[in-house]
Amino acid sequence: MTAERPRAAVLTISSSRAAGGGEGDESGDRLAGYAAAVGVEVAVRDLLPDDRELIADRLRGLCDEEGCRLVLTTGGTGFAPDDVTPEATRAVADREAPGIAEAMRLASREHTPHWMLSRSVAAIRGRTLIVNFPGSPKAIAEAGEAIAPALPHALRLLAGGSGGH
């Protein structure tokens, strides 16, 4: 019997893309491909404007009602006034997973002098892992490579599986 792949969601956070109907969501496409590559089923794709409460409400629904065990966001993690994805993520979190965000920033260091401007966070709500990715498709690949080996193990642990220590 084959184990079922965990359900995942990919959320693109962009007011301009949300206003335009999501045409050309290259970051969301890249993140969905990444999610599939780490072994999860991308069950939900969504596009939201940069609105803290709207993002937090959607995160709660994905975790609590839609059964997603991994939620990956792209966008809204910089210094612009409307970049509020980390705040929305923290608002719904039970616990943070700082090593994931630290690894993503560290991986970006060799590619951009602006790596330390990322405010991405990773957090746990119930049995769901939420990870904020940058909005750049290139940065998604760079940061994602750093955490890909740990994600399946993290999801197993959150599901109640053995740590295999």
Backbone torsions as a table, in degrees:
resi	resn	phi	psi	omega
1	MET	NA	129.8	-178.9
2	THR	-90.6	135.2	177.8
3	ALA	-69.0	142.4	178.1
4	GLU	-72.2	140.3	177.9
5	ARG	-72.1	139.5	178.3
6	PRO	-61.2	144.3	176.1
7	ARG	-76.5	140.7	179.2
8	ALA	-133.6	160.0	175.2
9	ALA	-128.8	146.3	174.5
10	VAL	-121.2	120.7	179.3
11	LEU	-115.0	122.7	172.0
12	THR	-94.7	126.8	-179.8
13	ILE	-108.1	108.0	-178.5
14	SER	-163.8	114.1	178.3
15	SER	-62.1	-41.7	-177.9
16	SER	-66.8	-42.3	178.5
17	ARG	-68.2	-39.0	179.6
18	ALA	-63.6	-38.0	179.4
19	ALA	-69.7	-28.6	-178.0
20	GLY	-95.8	9.0	177.4
21	GLY	82.6	8.6	174.4
22	GLY	82.1	13.5	178.1
23	GLU	-60.7	133.1	175.3
24	GLY	69.6	42.2	179.8
25	ASP	-80.9	71.8	-176.9
26	GLU	-63.7	-38.2	179.2
27	SER	-65.5	-43.8	177.5
28	GLY	-62.9	-40.8	177.5
29	ASP	-62.1	-44.7	-179.6
30	ARG	-63.4	-41.7	-178.9
31	LEU	-69.1	-36.9	176.3
32	ALA	-64.0	-41.3	176.2
33	GLY	-63.5	-40.4	177.2
34	TYR	-61.6	-46.5	-179.5
35	ALA	-58.3	-46.0	178.9
36	ALA	-61.4	-38.2	-179.0
37	ALA	-67.1	-27.5	178.0
38	VAL	-89.6	5.3	169.5
39	GLY	96.7	20.1	177.3
40	VAL	-110.7	159.2	177.0
41	GLU	-93.2	117.7	178.2
42	VAL	-78.2	99.0	-175.4
43	ALA	-92.8	-22.1	-176.6
44	VAL	-138.2	132.1	169.5
45	ARG	-124.3	133.5	-178.8
46	ASP	-145.5	160.5	-179.1
47	LEU	-134.1	122.8	-176.7
48	LEU	-127.8	151.2	173.2
49	PRO	-75.6	167.9	178.7
50	ASP	-74.9	77.7	-179.2
51	ASP	-132.7	112.6	-172.4
52	ARG	-54.4	-48.6	-177.5
53	GLU	-68.0	-39.6	178.4
54	LEU	-63.1	-43.0	178.7
55	ILE	-64.4	-47.1	-179.6
56	ALA	-60.7	-43.6	178.6
57	ASP	-61.1	-42.1	-179.6
58	ARG	-66.9	-40.5	177.3
59	LEU	-60.9	-44.8	178.2
60	ARG	-58.5	-46.0	-178.9
61	GLY	-62.8	-42.8	179.9
62	LEU	-63.9	-39.9	-178.7
63	CYS	-76.1	-47.1	-169.2
64	ASP	-90.7	-32.1	-173.2
65	GLU	-110.6	-34.6	-174.3
66	GLU	-97.0	-1.5	173.4
67	GLY	69.6	24.5	176.6
68	CYS	-77.3	132.9	179.6
69	ARG	-98.9	-11.9	175.8
70	LEU	-140.6	127.2	175.7
71	VAL	-122.7	119.6	179.1
72	LEU	-110.9	127.3	177.3
73	THR	-111.6	153.3	173.4
74	THR	-133.7	129.6	178.3
75	GLY	101.4	158.4	175.7
76	GLY	76.6	25.3	-175.7
77	THR	-113.4	7.1	-176.9
78	GLY	-94.1	-151.5	-175.0
79	PHE	-101.3	-5.6	-179.1
80	ALA	-61.3	149.9	-178.1
81	PRO	-55.3	-30.7	-178.7
82	ASP	-95.2	9.0	175.6
83	ASP	-81.1	96.4	-172.7
84	VAL	-125.1	11.2	-178.9
85	THR	-59.7	-43.8	178.6
86	PRO	-61.6	-38.6	179.7
87	GLU	-66.4	-40.4	177.5
88	ALA	-64.7	-39.0	179.3
89	THR	-66.0	-46.4	178.7
90	ARG	-61.7	-34.5	-178.6
91	ALA	-63.1	-26.3	-178.0
92	VAL	-104.9	-4.1	-172.9
93	ALA	-77.9	142.5	168.1
94	ASP	-86.9	-38.4	-179.1
95	ARG	-148.0	150.7	173.2
96	GLU	-93.1	159.9	176.3
97	ALA	-124.8	72.5	-169.0
98	PRO	-63.0	-29.0	-178.9
99	GLY	-61.5	-32.7	179.8
100	ILE	-66.0	-49.3	179.8
101	ALA	-65.7	-37.2	177.9
102	GLU	-63.3	-42.1	179.6
103	ALA	-64.5	-38.4	179.1
104	MET	-65.0	-43.7	178.6
105	ARG	-64.6	-43.6	-179.8
106	LEU	-61.0	-40.5	178.6
107	ALA	-64.4	-32.3	-179.7
108	SER	-75.5	-19.1	-175.0
109	ARG	-56.5	-39.4	-177.4
110	GLU	-77.0	-9.0	-175.5
111	HIS	-107.5	-21.2	-177.1
112	THR	-151.4	141.4	176.4
113	PRO	-73.7	-6.7	-178.2
114	HIS	-99.5	14.1	-174.8
115	TRP	-55.2	-34.0	-175.6
116	MET	-78.3	-2.2	177.8
117	LEU	-87.0	-5.4	177.1
118	SER	-72.3	130.8	176.9
119	ARG	-108.1	17.3	-179.9
120	SER	-53.2	144.3	174.1
121	VAL	-129.4	161.9	171.0
122	ALA	-128.6	138.5	-175.2
123	ALA	-149.2	164.6	179.8
124	ILE	-117.0	131.5	170.4
125	ARG	-124.3	114.0	-176.6
126	GLY	60.4	-117.7	179.3
127	ARG	-109.2	22.6	-177.7
128	THR	-115.2	136.5	173.9
129	LEU	-99.2	128.9	177.3
130	ILE	-113.6	127.5	179.9
131	VAL	-128.5	125.0	176.0
132	ASN	-89.4	119.7	175.1
133	PHE	-101.0	158.7	174.1
134	PRO	-64.8	169.5	179.9
135	GLY	-85.2	-13.4	-177.9
136	SER	-83.3	127.6	177.1
137	PRO	-55.7	-39.9	178.8
138	LYS	-63.3	-43.4	-179.5
139	ALA	-68.0	-31.0	177.1
140	ILE	-60.8	-45.6	-179.8
141	ALA	-64.2	-43.8	-177.7
142	GLU	-66.1	-48.6	-179.0
143	ALA	-70.3	-38.7	-178.3
144	GLY	-63.3	-36.8	179.7
145	GLU	-59.7	-35.4	-177.0
146	ALA	-68.5	-32.3	-174.4
147	ILE	-105.5	-8.9	-176.3
148	ALA	-53.9	-43.1	-178.6
149	PRO	-63.9	-27.7	-176.2
150	ALA	-87.8	-22.3	-173.9
151	LEU	-61.7	-47.5	179.4
152	PRO	-58.8	-40.2	178.7
153	HIS	-65.0	-43.9	178.8
154	ALA	-59.5	-43.6	-179.8
155	LEU	-65.8	-38.6	176.7
156	ARG	-61.9	-44.1	179.3
157	LEU	-62.5	-44.2	179.6
158	LEU	-64.8	-29.3	178.6
159	ALA	-79.1	-4.4	179.2
160	GLY	98.9	8.8	-179.7
161	GLY	-75.5	172.8	-179.3
162	SER	-72.9	145.6	176.9
163	GLY	-78.9	-20.5	179.1
164	GLY	60.6	38.1	-177.4
165	HIS	-76.6	NA	NA
